[in-house]
Structures are given as structure tokens and as C-alpha cells.
Amino acid sequence: MIELRIECFHRVLPAEARTTQWPYFARGTAMTIEEFDDRLANLSRHYEIIDEVQVAKLLDGEASPIRACWVTFDDGYADVLDHAADVVAKYGVRPSIFMTTRVLDGDWWPPVDRWYSALCQTTQQMVRLSHNGISERWDLGTAEGRARAVVCELKSVYLESNAVQQAAIFKMLCDSLEVKEVVHDMPPFLTKGDLVELSSRGWYAGPHGHRHRLLPRLTPEQLEAEVMCSVDTLEGLPLQNRSSWFAYSDGRHDQSVRHQVSRLLSSRGYRGALTIGGRMATGKDSLWSTPRFIA
Ligand SMILES: [Zn+2]
């Protein structure tokens, strides 16, 4: 039986970013360079770390089953090149990175990063918010309050909403935090040149949607635009290594999403799609619903 552990990383930052980029640490989507190094050291003690070409051989039965681990990154933060790339090179690891392709233009940020940017900018400690019957009260001076600010019903509603509702909730958040609505102090993302450089260092680049929209919330037409715009943007870049996988935004998918994504992408040579399942991939799941662990 195949026993494949697939890790999903997001950001790797210097230790001082624990203060300046605290929402990512509170949410579990950032780790320090030292923690990342320790994590890879630990994984390499317990697993053979393989790349996606070796993963394909394993799934196709062309390689004998081993305890293996595949390292992946989502979204495309610039710190992946700045900090993670040297660490993975030290361990001889070739990760796959799944890009929210709209960020490659450099003047747009995903909804979750807007939320975190507002939290990073506020000088308020006690925060009260209310929207459509959902009330929140955060004491940002405590770890519990900060954890609540990054995982709560209101943030879920915000991420699930359409663009108009999302803008209204974001304005209410900014008003409550007393920060300017202007997007500022956003985390840098990879440029097209950065992504080409990562691929020249052996990284595989694959699509993660164009604007990080949650696919189960979209009409079939919107889903096709979201997925194919991401695929086409990457195909327009001179990448040396391309991933043959797709990663669902926030791992979110359902049966009809799986069906449509597999139909759209298998004809383009893709072999599957990654979710966040919090369990090992065994080869028994549909390849269009392959589970990963959030690292
Ligand atoms: Zn993502």
C-alpha cells in the first residue's frame, strides 16, 4: 500500500516576523526559517522526501512503495524564494508550488491577506464587530483574542462572500479596527521572474486558481474562468518545471467541483488535484481529491 505524506506550507519568515506578521503565525500558515529547517530535518528522518515526478511513479506502480513525503507550497508568497528556497536546497528537496496567479501582476492581494493586513495595522486592542447578526469581540492583547480574529464565523462568511459583500465586510472590519481602508503593508508575493527563478532551481509550479476563489461557491462558468485563467497564466511563462497537479483554494471542493475540474484539466495533461484532508494519501482516494497536511 502507498503511504504518502503530502505537506502544504505557505510562508517561511525570519523570527521577528512573529510580531509584524502575527496573523499568519496565529492561523498556522507561517513558520520561522528555523522551524522550517527543523521540520524538514524531522521529515527527512522519517520519510524519503520525493518530488512530484517520483510521486507519479509511485502512484502508477512503477516504483516500489516507500514511506514517502512530498513537499508543497500554496499561494506564492515572496518569502518562499527569499527564505524557504535555500532550506529546501540544503535537504535536496524539489517542492511543488501552487500559485494564485493574479498575484503575479503585483497590484492585487487575496481576500485573506487583506483581512490579515487590517489586523496587522490596527493599534486597537479591544475590537467589536457586528455584521448580519454575527457579533465578534476580540481582545487582541491575548493569544485567544488573536486566534479568534483569524479563525471565526465572520471571517468564514467574508471568504465565502461575493466581491460586493466581501468589500462591505472588509470596510466594516477596517472601521472597527480604525485602519484606513487603503490596502497597505501587504505581504509581497512572487513576481513572474521570481517564479521562473524557482522553476530553474527545480521547483514545479502549478495552478491554485486565479483569484483564490472558493470553487464550491462559483457557477460552472465562473469556475472555468477561475481555473483556466490560472492554468493559462502559468503556461504563458517560460517555466522549466511545471506541476501536473492543481490545488483547490483552501482545499475546498465538492463532487461537482471535482467533476468539472477533472474534466477541464485531464485533457490538459493534469493528473489530479490537492485538498487539505489532514491525512495520508494512500492511492485509494480519487486523484482529484488527494489529501495534504497543513504544515
Ligand atoms: Zn491558498
Residues whose N, C-alpha, C, O or C-beta is under 5 A from the ligand:
A	BS01	ZN	D74 D75 S249 D250
